[in-house]
Structures are given as structure tokens and as C-alpha cells.
Amino acid sequence: MTEMTMGKALTAAMRRALADDDKTLVMGEDIGRLGGVFRITDGLQSDFGPRRVVDTPLAESGIVGTAVGLAFRGFRPIVEIQFDGFVYPAFDQIVSQVAKLHYRTQGRVKMPITIRIPWAGGVGAAEHHSESPEAYFVHTAGLRVVAVSNPQDAYTMLRQAIASDDPVVFFEPKRLYHAKGEVDLDADIADAAPMGLARVVREGTDVTVVTYGAQVTTALDAALAAEDEGISLEVIDLRSLSPVDYGTVAASVRRTGRVVVTHEAAREAGVGAEVIASITEKCFHYLESPPLRVTGHDIPYPPAKLEQHHLPDLDRILDAVDRVLGRPSGVPEVTA
């Protein structure tokens, strides 16, 4: 085991993929000589050359369109979108071509494209640099959508995504790039948990808290604080947003009888709404109270100085926990 940051774990995963298969390549804006804005591809071009680690023009639609052509010819492109808010120019390519070509050709054409997206807020970034667009892609049939929350998953799941014949939208929480953890660099991805499985990261008995990405850390902090009041929270990291491992979530909710879902994306038609609807269908007779969401507000992402008021924090999660437990609430419920 090696201690490393999430950023370094992602670099190690791409380095391993490039070394193992000469049909794998990395593409994106400033990813070669510069090593990417967050230095996640640092050193890869010097080791594998500019034909394997390709600095592209500033044209996201062109980057993804080129990846589609490469996939047609048997390559496995890893595409870096420089920031979450820059993915929208490539949206047509992703939903109209990447997601549909395998289905439309009855399996004759595979799209083994991994689209890496530095994602979400909490780093004091400028406009268009802290978006949470996951619901758009979750809604699109034909895409796998995953979000990592720790260095080991970053390493293992990125390797799994690159090896997959399905296109994968791979969300990397920017505010966790420097978070450290133990990583087994020698682990065989064939023996690792499939990237479609959720993980119970903390066991509990009173309330199930479902989340993903950087919010996993916030939920674990909330669970630790709740413990001081004698409340036991079970925390589930979804890891995969499409498909969702409802078996793991439903098993937890049947034990606790209560569920809170939290994510920093907007509330309206978000991942949390789908999770709650599906869990209500599967676990209705086990629920002791209505499920609740703790999310970002339904607004454009605010300026950096205000983002702490937008991001779901420990207090908002604990308030929702109090409400599903029928305890007095100190924060008014947001209904808009």
C-alpha cells in the first residue's frame, strides 16, 4: 500500500493504462506539456510522447468528436474536460454519438471512451468552474456515470473505466484532489468491487445517509457529530450514479427505516430525487418517515465568496436527520 493524494492516484491509473495498452491515449487542453490545470496528467507526455498524450485545441466538441473517431478505429481515448462547466460544448457529441453508437449499431461499434471531468465546488473557483452537471448524463441512456470520493477508488475505478467497452463519464471532485489515502497500486482490477456497486462507508442503525463525491466526507463528519447525541448514521457512497446500486441502498433503508440523500448539485430533478423515488418504491413499507434531500440551491453556482452558503454542510445534514427522526428542527425546510 502507498499513501498518495487522489490526484496522484488518478495519474497512476492513467500511467498504468498507457503502459499496458498502446491503443490507450489521453487527450485534452493543456494536458501534455503543462500536465493539466490540476497537474493530473503531469509527466505523462514526457514518458509516452505527444502522440499518446495529446494537447488539443480549446474545442470540447472537437475533442470528444475526435475521441469518437478514435474509438471507431479501436483506440481507448481518455478525454479530460478541463473544468465541469466546459463540458457543455461537447454535450451534443456525448449524448447524440458517444451514448448511442453502440446501441444504434447493434453492438458492432464499441465506444470505450472515458470522459474525465474535474467537478463541483468548494475550491473558490470562478464562474463556469464549479458546476455539477451529473444529472444531465445520468438521464442519458448508454452512459455509465461514476463519481469517486477517495484515492483508492480514484485509482481502481479509473482503471476499470478505461478498460470498459462502455463510455464512462468520470467525475472527480476537485476539492478532494489533495486528500490523501492508502492505495494498493498492485491490485488486480478484476478482483476489485465492480464500479457499479455502492459501498457502505460507515455502518449505523438510525438513519441512512446516501451521497457521493466530496459529500461523502461531509456525511462522515455529520455521522461523527451525530454520534455525540446518540444518533447512529449509516453512510453510503453511491460511487456509480448510472447505474445505481439500489440493492445496497434498499438493504440499508430496510434496516434503518429512514433516509437522507445529499449532493451539492441542484435539488430540482437531481440525482437525489431519483434515488428517493426509487427507494420509496422499493422500501415504502419499511419507511418510518418521508425521505429528505439536502442539496445545493436551485440557482446558478454562486460567486466564490458565497459558495459556503450553497454547499450542503454538516449542519444542514444534521437538520435533515433531526427531521426524519421527528426531532425539533432548527433550520427551515427549503421547498423551492
N, C-alpha and C positions, 0 to 999 in steps of 0.2 A: 504494500500500500504506500502511496505517495501523497503527501499533503500538497494541494495546489488550489489556486483560485478557479472559479468557474470559467473565467476567460481562458486560462491556460489549459483547462480540461477540454474546452472546445477546440483549441489549437491542436492539442494532442490527438483528438479524434480525427480531425482532417488530415493531419500528418500521417496517421496510420492508414487512412483510406487511400491517400495519394500513393503511399509506398506499396500498398497491397495490390492496387489495380491501376494500370496505366491508362485505363479508359475513364478514370475519375479525374475531374478538373474543377477548379474553383474560379468563379467569375464575379466581378463586382467593381464598384467605383472606389479607386484608391486602395485596393486590397493588396496590390503587389509590392511595389517599392515602399509605400508608406506603411503597409501592414494593416490597413483599415483604420477607421476613426477610433475604434476601441482597441486596436492592435491585436485583434483576434487572429488575423492571418499573418502576423509578424513572422518573418523568416521563411515562410513557405515558398515565396518566389525565388529566393536565393538558393533554396535547396532543390526545387523541382523545375525551375525555369519559367520564363514568361509564356510558354505555350501551354503550361499546365495550371498556372496561377495567373489569370488574365486580368489586367487593368482595362476596364471597359469605358466607353463614353458615358456621360451623365444622361442616360436614357433607359429608364427601368423597363419600359415596354420592349425596347430593343434587346436588353439583357435577357429577359425571360423568353422572348421570341427566339433568340439565338440558342438558348438552352433547349427549347422545343426541337429545333433542327438537329442539335447535337444528340438529343435523346433518340430521335429517329434513326440516327446512324450508329447507335449502340453505346454512346457515352453515358456517363453518370455525372451530370453537372451539379455542382453545389453553387447556388446563387446567393450572394449576400446583397440584401437590400440595406442601404446604408443606415436608414432610420425607418421606424414604423410608419411615419406619415408620408414616406416617399413611395410606399408600395402602390398607392392608388393609380399612378400612370400605367402600372403593369396589371391592373385588375382585370381588364378585358382579356389579356393573354392568359392569365391564371384561370379564370372561370370559364372562358369560352374554348380554350385549347388544352391547357395542361390538365384540367379536371375531366375533360370529356373524350380525349382522343383514344384512350384505352377502351372505353365503353363503345364509342362510335365505330371502332374498327373490330369489334367483337374479339378483343384481346390480341389482335395481331401486332398492334403497336403499343409498346410499353412506354411509360413516362417516368423513369426513375430520376426525378428531379427533386432535389432538396432546396427549399427556399428559406434561408436563414433570415430572421428579422429581429434585430435589436429592438426591444419592445417595452412600452409602458413608461410610467413616470417615476418620480422620486429622485431625479438627478439634477433638478434645476435647469432643465434644457429650454431652448427657445420654442416658438410656435412650430408645429408640424414635427416635433421631435419627441413627443411623449404620448403618442396615440395608442389606443387599444382596439385594433380592428378585428379581433379574433372572430366575432360573431358573423361577419361577412363570409369568412371562409368556412366556418362551421356549417353555415347554411348551404354551402355548395357541395352537392354530391360529387364524389370522385376524388376528394382531397382528404388526406389524413392531416389532422391538426394536433400538434403537441406543444406543451409548454413545460419547461424544466424549472426546477427550484433549488437544485444543489449540484455541486461539481460532479459527483458520481453519475447522476442521471444525465447531466450535460454530456459527459464523455460517452456513456453507453448508448443513450438514446440517439445521439447524433450519428454514431456509427451504425446503429440499426436503421435510421432514416436513410442514410446514404446507400445501404445495402438493399433497401426495399425497392421493389419494382413499382410501387405506388408513389405518386407525387406526395411529398410531405411539406407542409408549411410548419416551420420550426421556430417557435417563439422563444427568445432569450431575454429574460428580464434584465434590463440594463443596470438596475441598482444592485444586482447580485453578481455582477462581473468580478468584483473583487472579494466576494465571500469565499472563504477557504473551507476545505473539507478533504477527507481521505478519499483517494481514487485508486481503484485497482486497474492499472493500465494493462495488465496481462489477462484480464477476464475475457473469456470467450463469449461473444455476444449471443451465440446460440444457446448458452446456458443462462443468460440473464433473463429477468422477467420481461415478457413482451412489452413493447412501448405502449400498447393499448390498455394495459392494466393500471388501475388506480392503486395507491398504496396508503394503508393506514399508518400515519407517521407518529401518532400518539393515540393510545387506547384510552377510552373513557366510557362512562356509563350514563351520563345525564343528558347530553346534547351532542349531536353530530354536527361538526363544522366542516363544510365542504369548500375547497378552494383550489387554487393552482398558482403557479408562478411565484412572484415575490410575496404574494399574500399568504403563502404557507408560513413564512417566518412570522408575519403579524399574527396569524391564527395561533401559532405555537406560543407566542408571547401572551396572547389572551388566555390560552389554556393554563399557563403558569400562574397568571394573575387570578383566574377564577378558582384555582386550587386553594388559594388563601381564604376563600369564602366557602370552602367545602363543596364546590361545584366541579364535577368531573367532565371535561370536554374530550370527545374523540375527534381527532383532526384527520381528514382525508385529503391527500394530494391527488387530484384527478390525473395529472400528468398528460393524459390524452383527452382532448376536447372533442374530437371526432375520429373514431367512435368513442363514446363514453362508456366506461366500465360500470354499468348500473348494478351489476351483481354485488360488487364490493360496497357501493353506497347503500343499496337497499338492505343488505345484511346488517350494516351498522344502524340504520334508521329503525329497523325492526327491534334492535336491542335497546336503543335509547328512547325511541318514541318522539324525538324532537330533532329538527334540523334547521341550521342556519347556513346559507350559502353566501360567500363573499368573493367579490372580484372588483378590481378597480375600473373596469370598463363601465360604460353607462348602464343604467338599470333597465331602460326600455328595450325589450326584445333581446336581452343579453343572454349569455350562457347560463346565468343563474336562473332565469325564467324557465328555460327548457329543462334544466335539472330538477327544479321544483315541480314542474308539471309532470314529468316522468316519474319522479319519486312519489308524488301524490297518487298517481295511477297504480303504482306497484305496491304501495305501503299504506293506503288510505286507512285501513282498519287498525293499523299499528300507531298512527299519529295521535299524540296527546294534545297537540296544539297546532295551529296553522304554521307552515314553514315560512321563514322570513329571509329576505335578501338584504345584504349590506354591500353597497356598490358605490362607484363614482356617481356623480350627479349627471343629469341629462343636459349637459352643457358642452360647448367646445372646451377642450382642455384649457384650463386657466393659465395665466402668467405664472412664472416660476415662483414668485413671492407668495402666491395664493394656493399653490398646489397642496400644501398640508391640510387645507380645508376641504379639498376634493377627494384625496385618497382615503379610503376606509382605514381607520386606525383601531387600536386596541379598545378604546372607549366605545366606539360605535358597535364593534362586535360584541362586547360585553353587554351593552344595552339590549341588543337583539337577543342575546342569551337570556337576560332577565325577562324579556317579554315572552319568549316561548316557554319559560318556566313559570310564568304567571306572577313574577315578582314586580314590585314597583319600578317604573322606568323613569330615568332622569332626562332622557332625550326625546323630543317629539318625533314621531314617525314621519318619514318623508314619503309622501304619497304621489308627488308629481313625477 
